[in-house]
Amino acid sequence: MGVAADERQALSSLLADLGPDAPTLCEGWSTRDLAAHLVVREHRPDAAPGIMVPALAGYTQKVQDRYAAKPWDGLVEQVRRGPSKFWPTAIGPLDELTNTAEFLVHHEDVRRAQPDWQPRPADATRDAAAWRSAKGAAKLNLRKAPVGVTLRTKDGREAAVKTGPDPVTVVGEPIDLLLFVFGRDAVHVDFEGDAAAVTKLQSVSRGL
């Protein structure tokens, strides 16, 4: 299996263990809401566009709420199974391309919302995938940052992801950098740069 498939299975097991009412890092979402989101994303092409398009979000929310009302065990099993074999991301390489960041981030959304969470041990394959995803997502998600942004892993790998004045370097493990790029606060990262510029960058990240 690839990283996306591994993270899907790990997240599904965690959802089953925690139950439908546990918190997540996604504001306003319990584990039930997060599971429903993942199912809608992979099973409802009519509703999935509203995940990204605000004008369509109302319909997507109605569909997601209907899935969230389903029995918990069945909902988790749908997440675990993934899409049908006719869905494009059922193909392994495409699954890795489109779902690695999704399942890495959402797995951590659940893990890190729990009071006793700890960083996972390093894993070369997973960390390489997180680093690739962080670099790619940062160029889109941080495009409106009013400062320059460089990501740097603790072992010294760097990527300039946004040009601009008052550059800020964000330093952390690959999974923490990925979560920062997606606007999560439960991260272990350090900042190098002018304090005012760091504040501006943090404001943009928290608004994602």
Summary of the structure (lengths in Angstrom):
residues: 208
radius of gyration: 17.3
end to end distance: 30.3
largest distance: 51.2
contacts: 637
relative contact order: 0.12
helix: 57%
strand: 10%
